[in-house]
Amino acid sequence: MARSSNQGSEFGPFDFTQSIMKLCEDLTNRHEAFMHIDMSRVAVCFAQARSSVLHGLQAKLTPMRFENGATTGQRQGRLWTVQRLYLGKREMLYILTFYLPRFLDQSFQEKFVTILHELYHISPRFDGDIRRFGGRCHVHTQSQREYDDQMEVFAREYLSMNPPEELYSFLRRDFQDLKQKHGGVIGLQVPIPKLIPIDDSKTA
């Protein structure tokens, strides 16, 4: 989707994904918990929420590698790989997707927690895999509520570092506000890559 050079202006469509990208770049340069992330290899995009209700999926992180950064993985007795994604000449290791308008219609705090929630899923090794915790609940530890409580702490810490307010001021507006102010909301849309079977034979 076409990008606008008028991000932050009242005279052109609001580029949502460019704005999120700039915020994430600053956050990953400032906060120690996220400094392992190279945003140039994270595709930030949006998708349309299937319903207008506030509850439901706000955002998701799609890893482009299997466990430990492997390019192949076994599922249901078969060997698979993931369809590669390039933006320009650079291969992406993750896709960060926000669901609009639902994401923008949350509170300021909820939006910040959602952004950090998804970024924190990125493996500390930045190898295309997710961060894995010990035990059965390897994605959110034993409690997603505790996970999000930690994201609230990270959000307060980041804001206490006095980042430029223009990087996150758009989070104080909902989707309709941004649409009315800028005449529209645009951004990058990326289809979720497909799993590709490497061969048709069953593996032991």
C-alpha positions in Angstrom: 0.0 0.0 0.0 1.3 3.5 -0.8 3.0 5.4 1.9 2.4 9.1 2.7 5.1 11.7 3.4 2.6 13.7 5.4 2.8 11.6 8.6 1.8 13.8 11.5 0.3 16.4 9.2 -3.4 17.4 8.8 -3.0 17.7 5.1 -2.7 14.1 4.1 -3.7 10.6 5.2 -2.2 9.4 8.4 0.4 6.6 7.8 -0.3 4.3 10.7 2.4 1.7 10.1 5.1 4.3 9.6 4.1 6.0 12.9 4.2 2.6 14.7 7.5 1.8 13.1 9.1 5.1 14.3 7.8 4.6 17.8 9.2 1.0 17.9 12.5 2.1 16.5 12.9 4.6 19.3 11.7 2.2 22.0 14.1 -0.5 20.9 16.9 2.0 21.0 16.1 3.3 24.5 14.8 0.5 26.6 17.2 -2.3 27.5 14.6 -5.0 27.4 14.0 -4.4 23.7 17.5 -3.5 22.4 18.0 -6.9 20.8 15.4 -6.0 18.2 16.4 -4.8 14.8 13.3 -3.1 13.5 14.7 -3.0 10.0 13.9 -6.8 9.9 10.4 -6.5 11.4 7.6 -5.8 8.9 5.1 -3.6 10.6 1.7 -3.7 8.9 -2.1 -3.6 9.6 -5.1 -5.7 8.8 -8.8 -4.9 9.0 -10.5 -6.4 12.1 -13.4 -8.6 11.0 -15.8 -7.0 13.5 -16.1 -3.6 15.2 -16.2 -4.9 18.7 -13.4 -3.8 21.0 -12.6 -7.2 22.4 -10.7 -9.6 20.3 -7.3 -9.7 18.6 -5.5 -6.4 18.8 -2.2 -7.3 17.2 0.0 -10.4 16.6 3.6 -11.2 16.0 4.3 -13.8 13.3 7.8 -15.4 13.5 9.4 -16.3 10.2 11.5 -19.1 11.7 10.9 -22.2 13.7 12.3 -23.0 17.2 15.9 -21.8 17.7 15.8 -19.9 14.4 15.6 -23.1 12.3 14.4 -22.6 8.7 12.5 -25.9 8.8 10.3 -27.6 11.4 8.2 -30.7 11.8 4.5 -30.6 12.3 2.2 -33.6 12.2 5.0 -35.8 11.0 6.0 -33.6 8.0 8.8 -31.2 7.4 7.8 -27.6 6.6 9.4 -24.3 5.9 7.9 -20.7 5.9 7.4 -18.6 2.8 10.0 -15.9 2.9 9.2 -12.2 3.0 11.4 -9.4 1.6 10.8 -5.7 1.9 13.2 -4.3 -0.7 16.3 -6.5 -0.6 16.1 -7.2 3.1 14.5 -10.4 4.4 12.1 -10.0 7.3 12.4 -12.2 10.4 9.1 -11.1 11.9 5.7 -9.6 10.9 4.0 -7.3 13.4 0.4 -6.9 12.5 -2.1 -4.5 14.1 -5.9 -4.9 13.7 -7.7 -1.7 12.8 -9.8 0.0 13.9 -9.9 -2.2 17.0 -6.3 -1.5 18.1 -6.7 2.3 17.9 -10.0 2.3 19.7 -8.4 1.0 22.9 -7.1 3.3 25.7 -3.7 4.9 25.5 -2.3 2.5 28.2 -3.8 -0.5 26.5 -2.3 0.4 23.1 1.2 0.8 24.7 0.8 -2.5 26.5 -0.2 -4.2 23.2 2.8 -2.9 21.3 5.2 -4.0 24.1 3.4 -7.3 24.5 4.1 -8.2 20.9 7.6 -6.9 20.8 8.6 -8.8 23.9 7.6 -12.0 22.1 10.6 -11.6 19.9 13.4 -14.0 20.8 16.3 -12.4 22.7 18.5 -13.9 20.0 16.5 -12.2 17.3 16.7 -15.3 15.2 13.2 -15.3 13.8 11.8 -17.4 16.6 9.7 -16.3 19.5 10.8 -15.8 23.1 10.2 -19.1 24.9 9.6 -19.4 28.6 10.1 -22.6 30.6 7.2 -25.0 31.3 4.0 -25.7 29.4 3.1 -22.0 29.0 6.1 -21.1 27.0 4.6 -18.1 25.3 3.2 -16.0 28.2 4.7 -17.7 31.2 2.2 -19.1 33.7 0.0 -16.0 33.5 -0.8 -13.6 30.7 -2.0 -11.1 33.2 1.4 -11.1 34.9 3.0 -10.9 31.5 1.0 -7.8 30.6 1.6 -6.3 34.1 5.3 -6.4 33.2 4.6 -4.7 29.9 2.9 -1.9 31.9 6.1 -1.5 33.9 8.1 -1.4 30.7 5.8 1.3 29.3 6.2 3.5 32.4 9.9 3.1 32.2 10.1 4.0 28.5 7.9 7.1 29.0 10.0 8.2 32.0 13.0 8.4 29.5 11.3 11.4 28.0 11.0 10.2 24.3 9.7 12.8 21.9 5.9 13.1 22.5 5.3 13.3 18.7 6.3 9.7 18.5 3.4 8.4 20.5 0.9 11.3 20.6 -1.2 9.5 17.9 -1.9 6.8 20.4 -4.0 9.3 22.3 -6.5 9.4 19.4 -8.9 6.7 18.3 -9.4 5.5 14.7 -12.2 7.9 13.9 -10.3 10.9 15.3 -7.3 10.2 13.2 -9.4 9.6 10.1 -11.3 12.9 10.5 -8.1 14.9 11.3 -6.1 13.5 8.4 -8.7 12.5 5.9 -7.8 8.8 6.1 -5.6 6.2 7.6 -3.2 4.3 5.4 -0.3 1.9 5.9 1.4 -1.3 4.8 -0.6 -4.5 4.4 1.3 -7.8 4.3 -0.4 -11.3 3.8 0.6 -13.8 6.4 3.2 -16.1 4.8 2.2 -19.7 4.2 3.8 -22.9 5.5 5.3 -24.8 2.7 5.8 -28.6 2.8 9.3 -29.6 1.9 8.3 -33.0 0.6 5.2 -35.1 0.4 6.7 -38.1 2.3 5.9 -38.8 6.0 8.9 -38.5 8.3 9.5 -40.9 11.1 
